[in-house]
Amino acid sequence: MPRMIVVAGPPGGGKSTVFPVNSFGVEAFNADDRAAYLNNGSYRGIPPSVRSAVNKEFEAFVEDHIGALRSFAFETTLRTDVTLRQAALAKANGFTVAMNYLAMGSLEDHLERVAARAEGGGHAASSSTLGRIYHASLKNLPPAIRSFDAVRVFDNSAFAQRPRLVLECQQAKVWHIANELPDWLSQALRETEYEITPALRAEVKDRVSEQDRSDFDR
C-alpha cells in the first residue's frame, strides 16, 4: 500500500533534525527548505510571494502523489486542518497514513529554540505568530489521532538526547502511554476522549494484554 508520512509539531520542536522527511525512503517535501531555495538559499526575509508559490507547490505535490498512488512524506506545523483533510483523501485512495508528532516543554522553550535557529541563519517568525501556531498545532493533535492510522507522539524537551516516545495510537485507539507525561501533552489531550486518566491507562493495559494473548495464540 502507498504511504503518506507526516512529521508534525510546533516550530522549534526539532522536526527537521529528528525526523528529516527525506529519511523515509519516499519522495518528500519540506516547505521551509523549498522557500529558502527560491529565496537565493536564505531562510531570512522570505517574501510572501515566495511563501504563496511554495504553498501552491506543496498542495500540488500532495494531490499529485495521492492521485498517482505514490508514497510521499512532508513536514507541517499542523496549525490548520488541511493535513487532516489530506489524510482523509489519501486513505480514501488506499494509502496508509502515519504521523510523528514532536513538541517539547513549553511555548517559551519553542521560542528559545527558534531564536537560536534564527541566529544561525535559520527561519524565524514573531513571538505572537509562533504562539498562535503553537496553540493551534496542539489543538489539532487529538483530531489527528482520530484521522491517522498511526500516530506517535514524542517529547523533545531533554537537551542533546533522543526524543522520548510518550504516546502511541493506532486506528484512533491508544496503545502506549508513557509513565510520565509532559504537561504540554496532558493539556493538549484534556477534555477529549484521549485525556490521560486512570481509566484510559487501564483500558490500554487491557488492550495490550489482549493483543499479546492473541499473538501467542497464533
C-alpha positions, 0 to 999 in steps of 0.5 A: 500500500502507498504511504503518506508520512507526516512529521508534525509539531510546533516550530522549534520542536526539532522536526527537521533534525529528528525526523528529516522527511527525506529519511523515509525512503519516499519522495518528500517535501519540506516547505521551509527548505523549498522557500529558502531555495527560491529565496537565493538559499536564505531562510531570512526575509522570505517574501510572501510571494515566495511563501504563496508559490511554495504553498501552491507547490506543496498542495500540488505535490500532495494531490499529485502523489495521492492521485498517482498512488505514490508514497510521499512524506512532508513536514507541517506545523499542523496549525490548520486542518488541511493535513487532516483533510489530506489524510482523509483523501489519501486513505480514501485512495488506499494509502496508509497514513502515519504521523510523528508528532514532536513538541517539547516543554513549553511555548517559551522553550519553542521560542528559545529554540527558534531564536537560536535557529534564527541566529544561525541563519535559520527561519524565524517568525514573531513571538505572537505568530509562533504562539498562535501556531503553537496553540493551534498545532496542539489543538489539532493533535487529538483530531489527528489521532482520530484521522491517522492510522498511526500516530506517535507522539514524542517529547523533545524537551531533554537537551542533546538526547533522543526524543522520548516516545510518550504516546502511541495510537493506532486506528484512533485507539491508544496503545502506549502511554508513557509513565510520565507525561509532559504537561504540554501533552496532558493539556493538549489531550484534556477534555477529549476522549484521549485525556490521560486518566486512570481509566484510559491507562487501564483500558490500554493495559487491557488492550495490550494484554489482549493483543499479546494473548492473541499473538501467542495464540497464533 
